[in-house]
Amino acid sequence: LLPCSTGYTRTPSGSCVNLLIDFNNCGSVGYVCASSFTSCSNGVCSNAPAVLLPGAVAVSNWGGSLSVDDVVYTLSVPFNISMYGFSTTTPTVTTNGVVCLSSCSNAYTNGNLPTSSFSGPTALGYWDDLMIYASTSQSVYYGTTGTAPNRSLVFEFYESHYGQSTQYYHFQIVFYENIPDVVDFLYFQISDGGSSATIGVQSSGSGSSITYAVNQANSVPVGTSATNSPTLILSFDTNTSTMTQTTG
């Protein structure tokens, strides 16, 4: 058998599990949380939001025993993702709800689009002053679903607001291997309903953009920690400059 990925433990059946977030292996292999809980958070049964992405891998050194705020990290992913005709296998994620396909920044004060805070193709799933709190399962996770050439690359953000650790912001940004220039945003729990965030996409700091909302109350359903299906899906086609909205 191939070794498990970093942070995963092999079970007697041969599968690899993350003991920090796996509801059926919480803290130790085979320990199943009771139905009164919604998640496994940092190896303890909890009613915090559950990480939904199968095989989720946390961005390196984000979470665990350390709080993380206003940080960016560049990843290497297994296939090209694209927006506005630009493709890359080295996107950059920020703790502030943003995925950049080229240069990025740790800007936390949101505003209207396009914004010079991000100079290249950028997916702003929930641009706000978000933070990963220590000793929780909060992080930005990523992973692929499906099989080539029809894979999806999913970034799952599970964070709180700076200075407000009991507010939860749980959403995904999804790119597609076989659907170039399209990116989807899926929302599960957004404690302030969108009142302090920018949501949209842009090609550059002064180019084309599509805005869904800027500091707009009730633009995103609040949801709950038990929400496992998206309450809102936004699909952006950056080739045609269109957006479609689907509510859960």
C-alpha positions as CSV (number, residue, x, y, z in Angstrom):
1,L,0.0,0.0,0.0
2,L,1.1,3.5,-0.7
3,P,1.7,5.6,2.5
4,C,-1.1,7.9,3.7
5,S,-0.8,11.6,3.0
6,T,0.7,13.8,5.7
7,G,-1.9,14.2,8.5
8,Y,-3.7,10.9,7.7
9,T,-3.7,7.6,9.6
10,R,-4.3,4.2,8.1
11,T,-7.2,2.1,9.5
12,P,-7.3,-1.7,9.7
13,S,-9.4,-1.8,6.5
14,G,-6.6,0.0,4.7
15,S,-8.2,3.4,4.2
16,C,-6.5,6.7,5.2
17,V,-8.4,9.0,7.6
18,N,-7.8,12.3,9.2
19,L,-8.3,11.8,12.9
20,L,-8.7,15.6,13.4
21,I,-11.8,16.0,11.2
22,D,-13.2,12.5,10.5
23,F,-16.6,12.1,12.2
24,N,-16.3,8.3,12.2
25,N,-12.6,8.3,13.4
26,C,-12.5,11.3,15.7
27,G,-9.3,11.5,17.7
28,S,-8.7,7.8,17.2
29,V,-9.4,5.1,14.6
30,G,-12.9,3.8,14.9
31,Y,-14.2,6.4,17.4
32,V,-17.6,7.5,16.0
33,C,-19.1,10.8,17.3
34,A,-22.6,10.6,18.7
35,S,-25.5,11.8,16.6
36,S,-25.9,14.8,18.9
37,F,-22.7,16.3,17.3
38,T,-22.3,17.7,13.8
39,S,-18.5,17.3,13.3
40,C,-15.1,16.2,14.5
41,S,-13.1,19.3,15.3
42,N,-9.4,19.0,16.1
43,G,-10.0,15.4,17.1
44,V,-12.9,16.2,19.4
45,C,-16.7,15.7,18.7
46,S,-18.2,19.1,18.2
47,N,-21.1,21.1,16.9
48,A,-18.8,23.3,14.8
49,P,-19.1,23.0,11.0
50,A,-17.9,19.8,9.5
51,V,-15.3,19.7,6.7
52,L,-17.1,18.3,3.7
53,L,-14.5,17.6,1.1
54,P,-13.5,13.9,1.0
55,G,-9.8,13.5,1.5
56,A,-9.4,17.1,2.4
57,V,-5.8,18.3,2.9
58,A,-5.2,21.5,4.9
59,V,-2.9,24.2,3.5
60,S,0.5,23.7,5.0
61,N,0.8,25.0,8.6
62,W,-2.7,26.6,8.5
63,G,-4.5,25.6,11.7
64,G,-3.9,23.1,14.4
65,S,-2.0,24.7,17.3
66,L,-1.5,28.0,15.6
67,S,-3.9,30.8,14.7
68,V,-3.4,32.1,11.1
69,D,-4.4,35.6,9.9
70,D,-3.8,37.5,6.7
71,V,-1.6,34.9,5.1
72,V,-1.2,33.8,1.5
73,Y,0.1,30.4,0.2
74,T,0.9,29.1,-3.3
75,L,0.0,25.5,-4.1
76,S,0.9,23.0,-6.8
77,V,-2.3,21.3,-8.1
78,P,-2.6,18.3,-10.5
79,F,-4.2,20.0,-13.4
80,N,-4.7,23.5,-15.0
81,I,-7.4,25.7,-13.6
82,S,-8.4,28.8,-15.6
83,M,-10.2,32.1,-15.5
84,Y,-10.4,34.8,-18.2
85,G,-8.3,32.6,-20.5
86,F,-5.4,32.4,-18.1
87,S,-4.5,29.0,-16.7
88,T,-2.1,27.7,-14.0
89,T,-1.2,24.8,-11.8
90,T,0.1,27.1,-9.1
91,P,-2.8,29.1,-7.6
92,T,-2.4,31.1,-4.5
93,V,-5.0,31.0,-1.6
94,T,-5.5,33.6,1.1
95,T,-7.0,33.3,4.6
96,N,-9.3,36.1,3.5
97,G,-11.6,34.0,1.3
98,V,-9.7,34.5,-2.0
99,V,-8.1,32.3,-4.7
100,C,-5.7,34.0,-7.1
101,L,-4.5,32.4,-10.4
102,S,-1.4,34.7,-10.6
103,S,-0.1,37.3,-8.2
104,C,-2.0,37.7,-4.9
105,S,-2.0,39.7,-1.7
106,N,-3.1,39.4,1.9
107,A,-5.5,42.4,1.7
108,Y,-8.3,42.0,4.2
109,T,-10.2,45.3,3.7
110,N,-12.8,44.4,1.0
111,G,-14.1,46.8,-1.6
112,N,-15.7,47.1,-5.0
113,L,-14.5,45.2,-8.1
114,P,-12.3,45.4,-9.9
115,T,-9.8,46.1,-7.1
116,S,-6.1,46.9,-7.4
117,S,-5.6,44.7,-4.3
118,F,-5.4,41.7,-6.7
119,S,-3.7,42.3,-10.0
120,G,-4.5,39.1,-11.9
121,P,-7.4,36.6,-12.4
122,T,-9.0,36.3,-8.9
123,A,-11.9,34.4,-7.4
124,L,-13.3,36.2,-4.4
125,G,-15.5,33.7,-2.7
126,Y,-15.9,35.7,0.4
127,W,-13.3,38.5,0.6
128,D,-13.4,39.6,4.2
129,D,-11.2,39.8,7.3
130,L,-11.3,36.1,8.0
131,M,-9.1,34.2,10.4
132,I,-8.2,30.6,11.3
133,Y,-8.4,30.0,15.0
134,A,-6.0,27.7,16.9
135,S,-7.1,24.4,18.4
136,T,-10.0,24.0,16.0
137,S,-10.3,22.2,12.7
138,Q,-10.5,25.6,10.9
139,S,-8.3,25.9,7.9
140,V,-8.4,26.2,4.1
141,Y,-8.6,22.7,2.7
142,Y,-8.1,21.6,-0.9
143,G,-8.4,18.4,-2.9
144,T,-9.8,16.9,-6.2
145,T,-12.9,15.0,-6.9
146,G,-13.8,12.8,-9.9
147,T,-11.5,11.2,-12.4
148,A,-9.4,12.7,-15.3
149,P,-10.4,14.4,-17.6
150,N,-13.4,15.4,-15.6
151,R,-11.9,16.3,-12.2
152,S,-12.9,19.2,-10.0
153,L,-10.4,21.1,-7.8
154,V,-12.1,22.2,-4.6
155,F,-10.9,24.8,-2.0
156,E,-12.9,24.5,1.2
157,F,-12.7,27.5,3.5
158,Y,-13.7,26.9,7.1
159,E,-12.9,30.0,9.2
160,S,-14.2,32.6,11.6
161,H,-14.1,36.4,11.4
162,Y,-11.2,38.3,12.9
163,G,-12.0,39.0,16.6
164,Q,-15.2,36.9,16.4
165,S,-14.3,33.3,16.9
166,T,-17.9,32.0,17.2
167,Q,-18.9,33.4,13.8
168,Y,-18.4,30.7,11.1
169,Y,-17.7,31.1,7.4
170,H,-17.8,27.9,5.5
171,F,-17.8,27.8,1.7
172,Q,-16.1,26.2,-1.3
173,I,-14.5,27.6,-4.5
174,V,-14.5,25.0,-7.2
175,F,-12.6,24.9,-10.6
176,Y,-13.2,22.3,-13.3
177,E,-10.6,20.4,-15.4
178,N,-12.9,20.1,-18.5
179,I,-14.8,23.4,-18.1
180,P,-12.3,26.2,-18.7
181,D,-12.9,29.7,-17.3
182,V,-15.7,28.6,-15.1
183,V,-15.6,28.8,-11.3
184,D,-18.4,28.0,-8.8
185,F,-18.9,29.3,-5.2
186,L,-20.8,27.0,-2.8
187,Y,-22.0,28.4,0.6
188,F,-22.8,26.4,3.6
189,Q,-22.7,28.7,6.6
190,I,-22.0,32.5,6.6
191,S,-22.7,34.0,10.0
192,D,-23.1,37.6,8.9
193,G,-25.1,36.8,5.7
194,G,-22.7,38.7,3.5
195,S,-22.9,42.1,5.2
196,S,-19.1,42.7,5.4
197,A,-17.7,40.9,2.3
198,T,-17.1,41.2,-1.4
199,I,-18.2,38.3,-3.6
200,G,-17.3,38.0,-7.3
201,V,-14.5,37.5,-9.8
202,Q,-12.1,39.8,-11.7
203,S,-9.6,39.5,-14.5
204,S,-7.2,42.1,-13.2
205,G,-7.0,45.2,-11.0
206,S,-8.6,47.3,-13.7
207,G,-10.1,44.8,-16.1
208,S,-13.3,42.8,-16.4
209,S,-15.2,41.7,-13.3
210,I,-18.5,40.2,-12.2
211,T,-19.8,41.3,-8.8
212,Y,-22.4,39.4,-6.9
213,A,-22.4,41.5,-3.7
214,V,-20.4,44.0,-1.7
215,N,-21.3,44.4,2.0
216,Q,-24.9,43.4,1.2
217,A,-26.8,42.0,4.2
218,N,-28.7,38.8,3.5
219,S,-27.0,38.3,0.2
220,V,-25.9,34.8,1.4
221,P,-28.1,32.5,3.6
222,V,-26.7,32.3,7.1
223,G,-27.1,28.5,7.3
224,T,-26.1,26.4,10.3
225,S,-23.2,24.3,11.5
226,A,-25.3,21.2,10.5
227,T,-25.6,22.5,6.9
228,N,-24.1,19.8,4.6
229,S,-25.7,20.9,1.3
230,P,-25.0,24.4,-0.2
231,T,-27.6,27.0,0.6
232,L,-26.4,29.1,-2.4
233,I,-24.4,28.3,-5.5
234,L,-22.9,31.0,-7.7
235,S,-21.5,30.0,-11.1
236,F,-19.2,32.4,-12.9
237,D,-18.4,32.0,-16.6
238,T,-15.5,34.3,-17.1
239,N,-15.4,33.6,-20.8
240,T,-19.0,35.0,-21.4
241,S,-18.9,37.4,-18.3
242,T,-22.1,35.8,-16.9
243,M,-23.2,34.6,-13.5
244,T,-26.0,32.1,-12.6
245,Q,-27.4,31.8,-9.1
246,T,-29.0,28.7,-7.6
247,T,-30.5,28.6,-4.1
248,G,-30.6,25.4,-2.0
